[in-house]
Amino acid sequence: MIYSMTGYAALQHDLGLAILHLELKSVNSRYLDISFRVSEELRFLEMPLRDLIASRIGRGKFECRGGLLPSSASASVRNQSPSPDLLAQLAKLQSQVRSVLPEAPPLTVADVLRWPGMLGDQTVPQDLLQSECLALAARALDEFVATREREGAKLAAMILERADRMRELVKQAEPLLPRALADYQERLALKLREAVANLDEERIRQEIGVYATRIDVAEELSRLATHLSELERVLKKGGAVGKRLDFLMQELNREANTLSSKSVSADITAIGLEMKLLIEQMREQIQNLE
């Protein structure tokens, strides 16, 4: 399969006391670059999550977001009363702090109610959080990889379409070459005869032969066909093909440039320019492939 470096997936799981939420997304990058934007409760899971992601993803700028959201079960805290012991401790601590720092703002009701344990133990056990989070991450990665696979298939189809068009252009250019060389030889011979009246025919043929060799693009056309066959082979093989295809784009572009620079025919020049446009279109899409 061919995989795009662009992907997205988001899943959540109800843990009873809270809802675990994970969001995965990525864009193209030269290497695998993993970053996390998770709540404090999930910070301890960054390393196992990183290992899990790296086992499934080869390249891309990858971002993992996660956190705990309120659940229906946690709504029952509205009917609970604050802990008298904790309230007394907070009041004592606040008095001690403000006696030294009188300008310190007092605690708000929201601050007090958010204090850990104020409304009872509403935290998810760490071992349960770890197992559920890694299981959810594995399912999210399955969905994430599936989106990258679908996008990769579309990109591969587009690249093959452009490659087929380049093959057509190579076939169009091949019969044009002998006629273009013959026309150019005739014009060059006429100019040489006009410029040097006493130049013999053998000398004219030698000069034409040397120049014809310099402008012959048959080798470039052959290499273009070879590179296009390799492009199709790599795409059909699948896997991590982005770097290999990027190299092939450089080779195709080099041959197309040489074809245009050597051309002495307007038709061949037009073919070379269209090839360069197709190569650039393929290169833009290849930047998104893993």
Contacts in CASP RR format, 6 or more apart in sequence:
PFRMAT RR
TARGET T0000
AUTHOR 0000-0000-0000
METHOD contacts of the structure
MODEL  1
MIYSMTGYAALQHDLGLAILHLELKSVNSRYLDISFRVSEELRFLEMPLR
DLIASRIGRGKFECRGGLLPSSASASVRNQSPSPDLLAQLAKLQSQVRSV
LPEAPPLTVADVLRWPGMLGDQTVPQDLLQSECLALAARALDEFVATRER
EGAKLAAMILERADRMRELVKQAEPLLPRALADYQERLALKLREAVANLD
EERIRQEIGVYATRIDVAEELSRLATHLSELERVLKKGGAVGKRLDFLMQ
ELNREANTLSSKSVSADITAIGLEMKLLIEQMREQIQNLE
1 149 0 8 1.000
1 152 0 8 1.000
1 153 0 8 1.000
1 238 0 8 1.000
1 239 0 8 1.000
2 149 0 8 1.000
2 152 0 8 1.000
2 153 0 8 1.000
2 155 0 8 1.000
2 156 0 8 1.000
2 235 0 8 1.000
2 238 0 8 1.000
2 239 0 8 1.000
2 241 0 8 1.000
2 289 0 8 1.000
2 290 0 8 1.000
3 145 0 8 1.000
3 148 0 8 1.000
3 149 0 8 1.000
3 151 0 8 1.000
3 152 0 8 1.000
3 239 0 8 1.000
3 240 0 8 1.000
3 289 0 8 1.000
3 290 0 8 1.000
4 148 0 8 1.000
4 149 0 8 1.000
4 151 0 8 1.000
4 152 0 8 1.000
4 154 0 8 1.000
4 155 0 8 1.000
4 288 0 8 1.000
4 289 0 8 1.000
4 290 0 8 1.000
5 26 0 8 1.000
5 27 0 8 1.000
5 28 0 8 1.000
5 29 0 8 1.000
5 59 0 8 1.000
5 60 0 8 1.000
5 61 0 8 1.000
5 148 0 8 1.000
5 288 0 8 1.000
5 289 0 8 1.000
5 290 0 8 1.000
6 26 0 8 1.000
6 27 0 8 1.000
6 28 0 8 1.000
6 148 0 8 1.000
6 151 0 8 1.000
6 288 0 8 1.000
7 24 0 8 1.000
7 25 0 8 1.000
7 26 0 8 1.000
7 144 0 8 1.000
7 147 0 8 1.000
7 148 0 8 1.000
7 151 0 8 1.000
8 24 0 8 1.000
8 25 0 8 1.000
8 26 0 8 1.000
8 144 0 8 1.000
8 147 0 8 1.000
9 23 0 8 1.000
9 24 0 8 1.000
9 25 0 8 1.000
9 140 0 8 1.000
9 141 0 8 1.000
9 143 0 8 1.000
9 144 0 8 1.000
9 147 0 8 1.000
10 21 0 8 1.000
10 22 0 8 1.000
10 23 0 8 1.000
10 24 0 8 1.000
10 140 0 8 1.000
11 21 0 8 1.000
11 22 0 8 1.000
11 136 0 8 1.000
11 139 0 8 1.000
11 140 0 8 1.000
11 143 0 8 1.000
12 19 0 8 1.000
12 20 0 8 1.000
12 21 0 8 1.000
12 22 0 8 1.000
12 69 0 8 1.000
12 136 0 8 1.000
13 19 0 8 1.000
13 20 0 8 1.000
13 132 0 8 1.000
13 136 0 8 1.000
14 20 0 8 1.000
14 71 0 8 1.000
15 68 0 8 1.000
15 71 0 8 1.000
15 124 0 8 1.000
15 128 0 8 1.000
15 129 0 8 1.000
15 132 0 8 1.000
16 71 0 8 1.000
16 73 0 8 1.000
16 74 0 8 1.000
17 71 0 8 1.000
17 73 0 8 1.000
17 74 0 8 1.000
17 122 0 8 1.000
17 123 0 8 1.000
17 124 0 8 1.000
18 68 0 8 1.000
18 69 0 8 1.000
18 70 0 8 1.000
18 71 0 8 1.000
18 74 0 8 1.000
18 122 0 8 1.000
18 124 0 8 1.000
19 68 0 8 1.000
19 69 0 8 1.000
19 70 0 8 1.000
19 71 0 8 1.000
20 66 0 8 1.000
20 67 0 8 1.000
20 68 0 8 1.000
20 69 0 8 1.000
20 129 0 8 1.000
20 132 0 8 1.000
20 133 0 8 1.000
20 136 0 8 1.000
21 65 0 8 1.000
21 66 0 8 1.000
21 67 0 8 1.000
21 68 0 8 1.000
21 69 0 8 1.000
22 64 0 8 1.000
22 65 0 8 1.000
22 66 0 8 1.000
22 67 0 8 1.000
22 133 0 8 1.000
22 136 0 8 1.000
22 137 0 8 1.000
22 140 0 8 1.000
23 64 0 8 1.000
23 65 0 8 1.000
23 66 0 8 1.000
24 62 0 8 1.000
24 63 0 8 1.000
24 64 0 8 1.000
24 65 0 8 1.000
24 140 0 8 1.000
24 141 0 8 1.000
24 144 0 8 1.000
25 62 0 8 1.000
25 63 0 8 1.000
26 57 0 8 1.000
26 60 0 8 1.000
26 61 0 8 1.000
26 62 0 8 1.000
26 63 0 8 1.000
26 144 0 8 1.000
26 148 0 8 1.000
27 60 0 8 1.000
27 61 0 8 1.000
28 59 0 8 1.000
28 60 0 8 1.000
28 61 0 8 1.000
28 287 0 8 1.000
28 288 0 8 1.000
29 59 0 8 1.000
29 60 0 8 1.000
29 61 0 8 1.000
30 59 0 8 1.000
31 59 0 8 1.000
31 60 0 8 1.000
32 54 0 8 1.000
32 57 0 8 1.000
32 58 0 8 1.000
32 59 0 8 1.000
32 60 0 8 1.000
32 62 0 8 1.000
33 60 0 8 1.000
33 61 0 8 1.000
33 62 0 8 1.000
34 50 0 8 1.000
34 53 0 8 1.000
34 54 0 8 1.000
34 62 0 8 1.000
34 63 0 8 1.000
34 64 0 8 1.000
35 61 0 8 1.000
35 62 0 8 1.000
35 63 0 8 1.000
35 64 0 8 1.000
36 46 0 8 1.000
36 49 0 8 1.000
36 50 0 8 1.000
36 63 0 8 1.000
36 64 0 8 1.000
36 65 0 8 1.000
37 63 0 8 1.000
37 64 0 8 1.000
37 65 0 8 1.000
37 66 0 8 1.000
38 45 0 8 1.000
38 46 0 8 1.000
38 64 0 8 1.000
38 65 0 8 1.000
38 66 0 8 1.000
38 67 0 8 1.000
39 66 0 8 1.000
39 67 0 8 1.000
39 68 0 8 1.000
41 67 0 8 1.000
41 68 0 8 1.000
41 123 0 8 1.000
41 124 0 8 1.000
41 129 0 8 1.000
42 66 0 8 1.000
42 67 0 8 1.000
42 68 0 8 1.000
42 129 0 8 1.000
42 133 0 8 1.000
44 126 0 8 1.000
44 130 0 8 1.000
45 129 0 8 1.000
45 130 0 8 1.000
45 133 0 8 1.000
45 134 0 8 1.000
48 130 0 8 1.000
48 134 0 8 1.000
49 64 0 8 1.000
49 133 0 8 1.000
49 134 0 8 1.000
49 137 0 8 1.000
52 134 0 8 1.000
52 137 0 8 1.000
52 138 0 8 1.000
52 141 0 8 1.000
53 62 0 8 1.000
53 64 0 8 1.000
53 137 0 8 1.000
53 141 0 8 1.000
56 141 0 8 1.000
56 145 0 8 1.000
57 141 0 8 1.000
57 145 0 8 1.000
57 290 0 8 1.000
58 240 0 8 1.000
58 290 0 8 1.000
59 240 0 8 1.000
59 242 0 8 1.000
59 290 0 8 1.000
60 290 0 8 1.000
64 137 0 8 1.000
68 124 0 8 1.000
74 122 0 8 1.000
77 119 0 8 1.000
77 120 0 8 1.000
77 122 0 8 1.000
80 119 0 8 1.000
80 120 0 8 1.000
82 112 0 8 1.000
82 113 0 8 1.000
82 118 0 8 1.000
82 119 0 8 1.000
83 117 0 8 1.000
83 118 0 8 1.000
83 119 0 8 1.000
83 120 0 8 1.000
86 115 0 8 1.000
86 117 0 8 1.000
86 118 0 8 1.000
87 112 0 8 1.000
87 118 0 8 1.000
90 107 0 8 1.000
90 112 0 8 1.000
90 115 0 8 1.000
94 106 0 8 1.000
94 107 0 8 1.000
97 104 0 8 1.000
98 104 0 8 1.000
98 106 0 8 1.000
112 118 0 8 1.000
113 119 0 8 1.000
116 123 0 8 1.000
148 290 0 8 1.000
151 288 0 8 1.000
152 288 0 8 1.000
152 289 0 8 1.000
155 285 0 8 1.000
155 286 0 8 1.000
155 288 0 8 1.000
155 289 0 8 1.000
156 235 0 8 1.000
156 289 0 8 1.000
158 282 0 8 1.000
158 285 0 8 1.000
159 231 0 8 1.000
159 235 0 8 1.000
159 245 0 8 1.000
159 282 0 8 1.000
159 285 0 8 1.000
159 286 0 8 1.000
160 232 0 8 1.000
160 235 0 8 1.000
162 278 0 8 1.000
162 279 0 8 1.000
162 281 0 8 1.000
162 282 0 8 1.000
163 228 0 8 1.000
163 231 0 8 1.000
163 232 0 8 1.000
163 282 0 8 1.000
165 278 0 8 1.000
166 224 0 8 1.000
166 228 0 8 1.000
166 252 0 8 1.000
166 275 0 8 1.000
166 278 0 8 1.000
166 279 0 8 1.000
167 225 0 8 1.000
167 228 0 8 1.000
169 271 0 8 1.000
169 272 0 8 1.000
169 274 0 8 1.000
169 275 0 8 1.000
170 221 0 8 1.000
170 224 0 8 1.000
170 225 0 8 1.000
170 228 0 8 1.000
172 271 0 8 1.000
173 217 0 8 1.000
173 221 0 8 1.000
173 259 0 8 1.000
173 267 0 8 1.000
173 268 0 8 1.000
173 271 0 8 1.000
173 272 0 8 1.000
174 218 0 8 1.000
174 221 0 8 1.000
176 265 0 8 1.000
176 267 0 8 1.000
176 268 0 8 1.000
176 271 0 8 1.000
177 216 0 8 1.000
177 217 0 8 1.000
177 218 0 8 1.000
177 221 0 8 1.000
177 268 0 8 1.000
179 265 0 8 1.000
180 263 0 8 1.000
180 264 0 8 1.000
180 265 0 8 1.000
180 267 0 8 1.000
180 268 0 8 1.000
181 212 0 8 1.000
181 215 0 8 1.000
181 216 0 8 1.000
181 264 0 8 1.000
183 265 0 8 1.000
184 212 0 8 1.000
184 215 0 8 1.000
184 264 0 8 1.000
184 265 0 8 1.000
185 208 0 8 1.000
185 209 0 8 1.000
185 212 0 8 1.000
188 207 0 8 1.000
188 208 0 8 1.000
188 211 0 8 1.000
189 204 0 8 1.000
189 208 0 8 1.000
192 199 0 8 1.000
192 204 0 8 1.000
192 207 0 8 1.000
193 199 0 8 1.000
193 204 0 8 1.000
214 262 0 8 1.000
215 262 0 8 1.000
215 263 0 8 1.000
215 264 0 8 1.000
216 262 0 8 1.000
217 258 0 8 1.000
217 259 0 8 1.000
217 262 0 8 1.000
217 263 0 8 1.000
217 268 0 8 1.000
220 255 0 8 1.000
220 258 0 8 1.000
220 259 0 8 1.000
220 262 0 8 1.000
221 259 0 8 1.000
223 251 0 8 1.000
223 255 0 8 1.000
224 252 0 8 1.000
224 255 0 8 1.000
224 256 0 8 1.000
224 259 0 8 1.000
224 275 0 8 1.000
227 248 0 8 1.000
227 251 0 8 1.000
227 252 0 8 1.000
227 255 0 8 1.000
228 252 0 8 1.000
230 248 0 8 1.000
231 245 0 8 1.000
231 248 0 8 1.000
231 252 0 8 1.000
234 241 0 8 1.000
234 244 0 8 1.000
234 245 0 8 1.000
234 248 0 8 1.000
235 241 0 8 1.000
235 245 0 8 1.000
239 290 0 8 1.000
240 290 0 8 1.000
241 289 0 8 1.000
241 290 0 8 1.000
242 286 0 8 1.000
242 289 0 8 1.000
242 290 0 8 1.000
245 282 0 8 1.000
245 286 0 8 1.000
245 289 0 8 1.000
246 283 0 8 1.000
246 286 0 8 1.000
246 287 0 8 1.000
249 279 0 8 1.000
249 282 0 8 1.000
249 283 0 8 1.000
249 286 0 8 1.000
252 275 0 8 1.000
252 279 0 8 1.000
253 276 0 8 1.000
253 279 0 8 1.000
253 283 0 8 1.000
256 272 0 8 1.000
256 275 0 8 1.000
256 276 0 8 1.000
256 279 0 8 1.000
257 276 0 8 1.000
259 268 0 8 1.000
259 271 0 8 1.000
259 272 0 8 1.000
259 275 0 8 1.000
260 269 0 8 1.000
260 272 0 8 1.000
260 273 0 8 1.000
260 276 0 8 1.000
263 269 0 8 1.000
263 272 0 8 1.000
END
